[in-house]
């Protein structure tokens, strides 16, 4: 999309945010004008120093007033938790917002008061808000729309995500946060179910609404499988009989039958109950309808390079969406509202 470069602020510089920041700096049609950080140690540092590029002359700040004074065209909003007051301030200032937060995928899933506040801020600022990423986002919306374009009848769309986490050298994430290596009797699926429902229900709803097949309800479930033998992984030792795989499944129901299903499978070893049918890291999409399709997406990346590559899956699609969101009508936009996102790679 032509015209002057869009003036962009990167909000948050975590693992994904740093990849997004670098992509903005290197993009031919985007101009980085600001960076918002949450750490005092990062404040004042040049954006290039933060993400490993040449000096940019753009210093990171913890002051939202400094960000607003820049009058950016778009803010890439990627915090660990959203602050609705901040989102509304950005939007009412006239800045469009592209986020990786799943709360914004489907307006109808927002708390009515929050939705009203955001929509009012968009109206006052003439701005729009859009949320996307890899999962949810690309695999739960963008690709299903392309595959559905070949259908005249859809019976069931199943998306399976597989992640072999045995090479992740992060004991805190693997054992403390995710709960691998624990006694399965102490596993409470409600946490997984709540996460799945909040993260993916809206995204599946966007697809169903666009296909004129609105869902009656969304059901989330969680389950685990145990290691049959002890195994050593990058993060440490996994005992036999402890949690070695987790599955989160979110199903959109219509007329008493599953219409859209998303299943995330995280595992440390394949030496578990064979009924789980674990695949290599990637996605498997099965379309059942009058034009059946079976699609596998694999990531041809060596295990020792995966940590350096995987953040791009989430970071790049929001960057590529900036021009489209800036051109969109004011309001909370969904993937169904925007044109197909085509990146400028020159």
SVG drawing of the C-alpha trace seen along z (x, -y; Angstrom):
<svg xmlns="http://www.w3.org/2000/svg" viewBox="-30 -16 54 63">
<polyline fill="none" stroke="black" stroke-width="0.4" points="0.0,0.0 1.6,-3.3 1.8,-6.7 4.0,-8.1 5.4,-5.6 3.1,-5.0 4.5,-6.3 4.6,-3.4 5.1,-2.9 6.1,0.4 4.4,1.0 6.2,3.6 9.4,5.3 9.1,8.9 10.1,11.9 7.5,11.1 7.7,7.4 11.4,7.3 10.8,9.2 8.0,6.8 10.3,3.9 13.0,5.2 10.5,5.8 9.2,2.2 12.8,0.8 13.6,2.9 10.2,2.3 10.3,0.1 6.9,-1.5 7.0,-1.9 8.8,-4.6 9.5,-3.8 8.8,-6.9 8.5,-5.5 8.9,-2.5 7.1,-2.0 8.7,0.3 7.8,1.6 11.3,2.0 13.3,-0.9 16.4,0.9 15.2,0.5 13.9,-3.1 16.2,-5.5 17.9,-2.9 17.9,-3.2 15.4,-0.9 18.2,0.6 20.1,1.6 17.0,3.3 16.4,5.5 20.0,5.9 19.9,3.5 21.9,0.3 21.1,-2.8 17.8,-4.4 17.7,-7.6 14.5,-6.5 14.7,-6.1 12.4,-3.8 10.2,-5.4 7.9,-4.5 5.8,-7.7 2.5,-7.4 2.4,-11.1 5.6,-11.0 4.0,-8.3 0.8,-10.3 2.8,-13.5 4.4,-11.6 1.0,-11.4 1.7,-7.9 -0.5,-6.5 -0.4,-3.1 0.7,-1.4 1.7,2.2 0.2,3.1 1.8,6.3 1.8,6.3 1.4,9.3 -1.9,8.0 -4.1,5.4 -4.9,2.1 -8.2,0.9 -7.6,-2.7 -4.4,-2.8 -6.0,-1.2 -8.8,-3.8 -6.3,-6.7 -4.4,-5.5 -7.5,-5.1 -9.1,-8.4 -5.8,-10.2 -6.2,-9.1 -3.7,-6.2 -4.8,-3.0 -3.9,0.1 -2.8,3.5 -2.5,6.0 -1.6,9.5 -4.1,9.7 -6.8,12.3 -9.4,10.3 -10.0,8.1 -10.5,10.7 -14.3,10.6 -16.1,7.5 -19.1,9.4 -16.9,11.4 -15.8,8.3 -17.6,7.1 -20.3,4.8 -19.1,1.9 -15.5,2.4 -16.7,2.7 -18.7,-0.5 -15.7,-2.4 -13.4,-1.1 -15.9,-1.9 -16.5,-5.4 -12.7,-6.0 -12.5,-4.8 -15.2,-7.2 -13.6,-10.1 -10.2,-9.4 -11.3,-8.2 -9.2,-5.1 -9.5,-1.3 -8.4,1.7 -7.4,5.0 -5.9,8.1 -4.0,10.9 -1.0,13.2 -0.2,16.8 -2.5,18.7 -5.1,17.3 -5.0,15.3 -3.4,16.8 -4.2,20.5 -7.7,19.9 -8.9,17.1 -6.7,16.3 -6.1,19.8 -9.6,21.1 -11.1,18.3 -8.9,19.3 -9.7,23.0 -13.4,22.2 -13.4,20.3 -13.4,23.7 -16.5,24.9 -20.2,24.7 -20.9,26.9 -18.9,27.0 -19.5,29.9 -16.5,29.6 -13.2,27.7 -10.5,29.1 -7.3,27.3 -4.6,29.2 -1.6,27.4 1.5,29.4 4.4,28.1 7.4,30.3 8.7,28.4 11.5,30.8 14.2,28.4 13.0,25.4 15.7,24.8 13.4,23.0 12.7,25.0 10.5,22.2 8.2,22.2 8.1,25.9 7.8,27.1 6.6,24.2 4.3,22.3 3.0,25.1 3.0,27.8 4.8,30.5 6.4,33.2 3.6,33.1 1.4,35.8 -1.6,36.0 -3.9,36.6 -3.3,33.1 -3.9,31.6 -6.9,29.2 -8.2,28.9 -10.2,25.8 -7.1,23.5 -6.4,24.9 -10.1,24.8 -10.4,21.2 -7.3,20.2 -8.6,22.0 -12.1,20.4 -10.8,16.9 -8.1,17.1 -9.7,19.0 -13.5,18.7 -13.6,15.2 -11.4,16.2 -13.5,19.2 -16.6,17.0 -15.2,14.6 -14.9,17.4 -18.4,18.8 -20.0,15.4 -18.3,14.6 -19.5,17.9 -23.1,17.2 -22.9,20.2 -23.0,18.5 -22.1,20.8 -24.6,21.7 -21.8,22.2 -18.1,22.8 -16.9,25.7 -13.3,25.9 -11.7,29.0 -8.3,29.9 -6.5,33.2 -3.0,34.6 -1.0,37.7 1.9,39.1 5.4,40.3 5.7,44.1 9.4,43.9 11.7,41.3 13.4,38.9 15.8,36.0 14.9,32.9 16.5,29.5 14.7,28.1 15.6,31.0 14.5,34.5 11.0,35.9 10.0,38.9 7.8,41.7 4.2,41.4 4.3,37.6 2.6,35.1 4.4,35.2 1.7,33.9 -1.2,31.5 -4.1,30.9 -6.4,27.9 -9.4,28.2 -11.9,25.5 -15.0,26.5 -17.6,24.2 -21.0,26.0 -23.8,25.4 -27.1,27.2 -25.7,29.7 -22.7,30.7 -19.1,29.5 -18.5,27.1 -15.1,25.6 -12.5,27.2 -9.1,26.0 -6.8,28.4 -3.4,27.4 -1.1,30.3 2.0,29.4 4.4,32.3 7.9,33.1 8.1,36.7 6.0,38.9 6.5,41.8 2.9,41.5 -0.5,43.1 -0.3,43.7 -4.0,42.7 -2.8,39.1 -1.3,39.4 1.3,36.6 2.9,35.0 5.9,32.9 5.7,29.2 3.3,27.5 -0.4,27.4 -2.8,29.9 -6.0,28.6 -8.8,30.9 -11.8,29.6 -14.8,31.8 -17.4,30.6 -18.3,30.9 -14.6,30.1 -12.6,32.1 -9.1,30.8 -6.2,32.1 -3.4,29.6 -0.1,30.1 2.1,27.2 5.6,28.0 8.3,25.7 11.7,26.8 13.7,25.3 16.4,27.2 15.6,27.5 18.5,25.3 17.1,22.5 13.5,22.8 13.6,20.4 15.1,17.7 12.6,18.3 9.2,19.0 8.5,15.4 8.3,14.4 5.2,16.4 3.3,14.1 5.2,10.8 5.2,10.5 1.5,10.7 0.6,7.6 3.4,5.6 2.1,6.6 -1.4,5.5 -0.5,2.0 -1.3,0.4 -4.6,2.2 -5.7,1.2 -4.7,-2.4 -7.0,-2.4 -9.9,-0.7 -13.1,-2.3 -13.1,-3.3 -14.1,-0.7 -13.0,2.8 -12.1,4.6 -11.9,8.4 -10.1,10.4 -13.4,10.7 -13.5,6.9 -10.1,6.4 -8.8,7.2 -6.4,10.1 -3.1,9.1 -0.4,9.1 3.1,8.0 5.5,5.6 8.8,7.5 10.9,5.3"/>
</svg>
